[in-house]
Amino acid sequence: MFTAYIRFLLKMFLKSLLVLGGVPWVFGKVQYMGMSIAGFEFGCDIDGTCPIGTAQSPMNSDGLISQSPMDSDALGQMQHFANDDDMNVFRLPVSWQFLVNNKFGGTLDSNNFGKYDQLMQACLGLGTFCAIDFHNFARFNGQIIGQSSGAVTDAQFADIWSQLATKYKNNDKVIFGLMNEPHDLDVPTWANTVQAAVTAIRNAGASSQMILLPGTDFASAGKFVSSGSGDALIKVRNPDGSIDGLILDLHKYLDINNSGTHAECTTDNVDAFAIAADFLRQHDRKALVSETGAASTDSCFTDFCAQNKFLNDNSDVFLGYIAWSAGAFSTSYLLSLTPSKQNGKYVNNKLAAQCVVAPWANAGPATLVPSATAIATTSPAGGVTPSQTEVPTSITAPNSVTGGGKATSTVSGMKTTITPSSATVKVSAGGGIFASSRANQTVSGSITGARTSSSSQASSTGGAGPEMRRFAGGLLAGSLLFAIVL
């Protein structure tokens, strides 16, 4: 009788670990860590005006584009970040205006999109994940998408995303970052706009890629719950009703007004991210912090490092973080993480080394978090499949998209994107990710066209190798114990 009771208890314990083939273990670090490669969005303001004359390609002449007066080397930077720091995702901001050459409602401009695609192909050639970031603050030339008396409709927004999805539908490493930092808008109406874009992307054939869903208040993690963004966005669905690959998109800065325009940090954001983490656990959802950054001051070394340690410690709900920023930024820019070249080799600045890379590289082993379901994919091309616990109410996933909406308040003006000549105003960017292992590959020579990741001979070395081995060992031991008990 006693033996039978012990067997029953052991079975219940093991069942709590092995639930329908899923194991509620999470890595002691986030799965994705990366960098924004800025340039194509330079000049964008928070009202959605983006003069294409100020856009700068972050690629140098080796990448067949030589627009940047600083002749920045995006390919070399990404090679350094991927090979030396194990970064596995890059966010590539661009404006809507640039992609269509200021012809609103038109098709992708072959010349401008071609330049942007060269950056995408350089990124994809490294075997990393590459996030498209629409850097328009939920607007086009001052008009809120779906909310400014029909001036910019959901259908037009869905159409441009359908075009981009058609271009990249066969590459699972492309991330669709729907919009950088929406703000001052009606949240439920914005969620319907997001739904339209999601439906368009999936219907274009991009069925497995991650799509990032941003909320209002500049996608702030601190306002994600209180603004209603979380409640509205978790209702967004794929056309089949699932939430596979639909990841909530969060941003956060550490200065006095969350703008990223001040040198001193005043918070480590732990309280803000804790509130977001609780919401994500309650609803069994995941988020990616697709933009966060700080200045290289003593206060920021303390707070930025603490923030990113917290994100790693809560990797059951935070998939990763992307730092702001490198690319076409000068090393003198206030929030610059652009590496410098020393003896022909790229070297990180202290902030990037200590507060972006080190918290991830030094994170601990896997830990048990019973309240959340872990994502334990080991293939960089794998997709996230979040469990489906919410039932859509006010938002549907239509096969066709229509516009409409209502106007909202005037832009209050927190963040402004300008050219990198200013050292005190930041350029905001967006983007996304999805890989638990990176490709350890070096690309040399010139970029010569639409090269895809399938042409690369990449070996997976994984950001979470030791943790995965511990995870596998624990799973094997548990399975053997389970067999013995039975």
N, C-alpha and C positions, 0 to 999 in steps of 0.2 A: 504493500500500500504506500509506504514512504517512498520507495523507489519510483513508483508510478507518479507520485506527486512531484518529485524532483524532475523527472522527465518532462512533465507538463510545464513546469516553470521554465526549464531550459528551452523548450519549444517556443513558448511565448516570447522569450527574450530574443531568440534568433529570428522569429517572425518580425519582430520590431526592427531588425536590421535588414532583413531580406523581404521587402514588400513588393510583390508582383515583379520580381526581378530587378527592382530599383533599390539602391543602397543609399541611405541618407547620410553619407559621408561627404564632406566638402574639403577641398584643398585648403591648406593654411595660407594660401595666397590667391589673389585673383587670377583668372585664366588669361586675361589680356592686359598688356601694358604697352603703351605706345606713345606716339608724338604726332602733333599736327604739323603739316608741311604747308605753310601759308604762302600766299602770293596772288593767286587768281582772284581773290576776294578783296584785295586792297582797294580802299575807297568807299566800301559799303558803309552806309549809315543806318541807324536803327529805324529810320522811316522807309527802309527798303530801296533807297536810291543807291545805285552802284555804278558810277561812271566807268565805262570799260577802258577809258584812256589811262586810268590809274592802276589797272590790273597789271601784275607783274608775274611772269612765269618764274617759278623757283628753280627751273631747270637751266643749266648753263649750256654753253655751246656743244659740249659733249652729248647733250640730250637733244640736240638739233634745234633748240630754242635759245635765243640769247637776247631776251628782252630786259632782264633785270640789270639795272645799273651796277648792282653789287655782284653781278655774275654768280649768283648763288648756285650751289651744286646739290640739288635735291637728291639726285641718284646717289652721289657719294655720301650725303648725310644719312639717307635711309640704309645704305649698305653698312655704314658704321653702327647705326642704332640696332640693326637686326643682327649683325655678326658679332659685335662687341658687347652689346647690352641685352641681347635676346628679346628685343622688342618684336612683337608679332602683329602689330596693327598700326596703320597710319591713317590719319584723317586729312583729306585733301579738299579744303574749302574752295568754293567757286560761286560766282553770282549767276543768277538766272539770266540777267542782262548779257553777261559775257557769252554764255552758251548759245544764245539766239542772236547775238550781235545786235542787241537792242530792238529786235523785231518781235514785239510782244505777240504771243499767240502763234508764232511761227515755228518752224522746225529747227532742229539743232543746226547751227551754222557750221558748215564743213571745215572752215578754216579755224575758227575759235575752238570748236569742239575737238578738232584734230590736235590742237595744242594741249588741251586738257587731257585728252586720251593718252598722249605721250607720257604725261606724268603718271596716269593710272597704270599704263603698261610697265613703266619703270618700277612702280611699286609692286604690281602683281608678279613681275619677273623675279622678285626676291622671295617668292613663296609666302608672303605675308598677306594679311587681310587689309583691304583698302576701302576706306569709307568715303563715299561721295557726300559732301556737305553743301547743301543749298544755304548760302549765307545771307538770306534776305529778310530775316526777322519777321516772317509770316506776311510779307508785303511785297508789292512790286510798285516802285515809284510812289510811295506814300499810300497806296490803296491796300487795305487788309484783304487777304485772300478769303473769298466767300462771305465778307462782312461789310463791304463798302459799296452798297447799292448796286451790286453786280458788276462793278468796274473790273474786278479780277475774280473770276468764278472758280468754283471747285473743279469744274470740268476742264478749265485751262490748266490749272495746277496738276490735275490728274494726267492730262495729256503730255505735259513735259516729262513727268515721271514715267509714263508709259514708253515714251521714246528712249529714255535712258535705260529702262529695264530691258527693252528689246535689244539694245546694244550689248548689255552685259549679262543677259539671262543665262548664258552657258558657263558662267564663272562663279562658283560658289563662294569665292573669296571677296567678292564685291559686297560692300555693305551700303544700304540705302539710308542715308541720314536725311530724313524728309525736310527738316528746316532747322536752321540755327536760331535759337533763342526767340521764340514768339513772345509777344508782350502786349499788354493793354488791349485785350480782345475778350470776346465772349467765349468762355471755355467750352460749354456744350456744343456751340456752333463750330468752334475750332476742331473739336473731336470728330465732327461729321466731315470736315475738310480732310483730316488725317485719314479717316475711313475711305474717302474717295481715292486718295493716293495709294493706300494699301491695296485696294481692290484693283486699281489700274496696274500696279506693279505685278501682282500675282496673275492677272489675266493676260499680261504680256508674256508670260512664260517663266518669270523669275520666281519659281515656286519654293525654293529652299533657302534663299539668302535672308540674312537678318535685316529687319527694317526697324529703325529707331524712331520712337514716338515721343516728341517733346511737348511739354506743357507750357503754360504761360509764365509770366514773371521772369523772362529770360531763361526759361527751363531750370530755374533755381531749385536745387534740392531742398532748400529751406522753406520754399513755398509750395512744394509739390503736393503735399497733402492738404494744407489749409486753403489753397486756391481752388480746390476741387479738380485739379488736373489729373491726379491719380484716379479718382473715381470715374472721371469721364473717359480717360484713355484705356482703362482696363476693359471697357466695353467694345473697343475696336476689334474686329475679327477679320480673318482671312475669308475669301469667298466660300470656302467649305465649312465655315463656322468655327474653325480651330484658331488657336493663338500661337501656333508654331512659328518661331522666329520673330515674333513681335515683342521687342524689347523696349522698355521705358528708358527715355533719354534724359539724363540729368547733367547739369552744369553747376559749378560752384567756385567762387573766388573767396579770398580770405581777408580782403581789405574792408574798410569801414562801411561801405555801401554795396558790397558784392559786385563791384564794377570792374575790378582788375585794372584800375587806373591810379592806384596809390602805392607808394613804395612800402609802407608798413602794413603788416598783417595784424589784425585785431581779433581773430578767432581761428581755432583749428577745425571748425565745422563739425566736430564730433556730435554735438547735440542735434544739429540739422540732419546729418546723415543717419543718426540713430532713429529719428522719427520716420524718415523714409524707409529705413530697414524694417522697422516694425510693420509698416503698411505693406511692404513687399512680402514679408513672411505671412501676414494675415491672408493675403490674396494669392499666395504661391506664385509670385511673379519675380522676374529678374530685371535689373537695370544696369545700364552702362553709363559711367561718368565720362562722357565724350569730350568734355572740356573742363580743365581746371589748371590754374597757374598762379604764380606768385613772383614777387621780385626777390632779388638776391640780397636781402637784408637780414639782420640777426633775428628779428621777430618772425620773419617768414621761414627761415631755416628751422626754427622750432615748430611753428604751426603747420607748415606744408608737410614736413616729415611726419608729424603726428596724424594729420588727416589721412595720408596715404597708408600709414600703418593701420589705421582704423578700417579703411576700405579692404585691405588684405585680411584683416582679422574677421571681417564679415563677408567673406567670399561666397557664402551660401546664397546671398541675394545680389551682391555687386559682382558683375562679371569681369569688370576691369576699369581702367582709367586711361585717358589719353591726355597728355600734358600739352599746355599751350605755352610757347610754340617755337618751332624752328622754321626752316624753309628760307624764304626771301628776307626774313628779318635780319637786321644787323645785330651783331653781338652787343651793341650798346642800347638796344631797345629795352625798356623797363622790364618786361617779362620774358626777355630772350632766353631761350634754351638752345639756340643755334650753336653747334660745336665749332671750335676753332681748330685750325690746322697747325700742327706743330711737327716739324721735321717730316712733312708729307703725310701725316696721319691725323685723322680727326680725334679730338679730345673733348669730352664733355666739360661744361662749366660745373662749378661746385654744386649748384642747386640741382641740376639734372642728375649728377652722380649720387648725391646724398639723399635727395628727397623724392626723386622719380624712380630711379633704378634700384637703389639700395633697399627701400622698404619691400620691394617685390622679391629681389634676389635673396634677401635675408629672412624672408617669412618662414614661419615654422612648419611642422609637418601637418598632415591632415587631422582634423578634429571632428568629433561627432556633434551634429546639430540636428536633434530630432524634429525640430519645428519646421524644417525646410527640406525641400528635395534638391539634392545636388545635381549639377550638370557635370558628368564625368566623361565627356567625350575626349578621345585621344587623337582623332583625325582632324587636322586643321581644316579640312573641307566639310566637316560635319555640321549639321544644323542643330539648333536648340529646339527641343520639343517640350515646352512648359506644359504642366498639367492644366487641364481646362476645368476651372472651378466656378467661374462666373458665367452668368447667363446674360446675354445682351438684352438691353431694354430699349433705350431711345435711339440706339445706333444700329443700323443694318449694314450688311455687306452686299450692296446691289451689284448687278452685272453691268449696269449703266450708271453714269455719274451725272448729276445735275448740279447747277450752281444755286446761289441764293444765300441769304443771311442778313444780318443787321449790322449797322455801323456801331462802333463803340467809342470809348473816350479818346481824347487826344494823346499822342505819344508824350510820355513824361520825360524821356530823354536821359536814360542812364548810361548806355554804352554807345560809343561812336567808333566807327572803323575808319581809320585814315591811313595814309601812306606811312612807311616806317621812318620818316624823318623826325617824327615826334617821339620823344622818349617817355611821355607820360600818358598817352592815350592808347588803349589796346585795340587790336583788331580781333574781333571774336570770330571763331570758326565752329564748324560742326562736323559730324562724321560718325562712323561706327565700327564693329568688329565681330570676330568669331573664331578663334583658334586656340586650342589648348596645347598645340605644339607649333614650333616655327620651322621654316625651311632654312637650313644652314647652307646657304648658297651665295656665292659672289657673282655678280653680273659685271662683265667688263665690256669695253667697246661701246659703240654708239647704239642708240635705240633706233631701229629702222622701220618701225611700223606697228601694226596691230599684233604684237607678240603677246601671247597669253601664258598663264601660269602652267598650262599643260605642256608647254615646250621646254620647261625648266627641269633639269635633273636635280630635284631637291630631296634631301634626306631629312626626315623628321627627327629632331633632337629634343623637342618638348620643353616647355617652360616648367613643367611639373613632374619631371622624371622620377626623382627620389620619392616624392609623395605618391605618385601612381604605383610605384613598386610596393610601398608600405600598404597602400590601399588594396592591391592585388593579394599581398601576403595575408592581410587580415581577412579578406574575403575567402581565401582558400582555407585558412584555419577555421573560420566560422562554418564553412561548408562541410569540412571533415567532422567537426563537432556535431553538426546537425545530423550527419549520416550515422554517427555513433549512437546518438540519442535515439534515433529511429530504430 
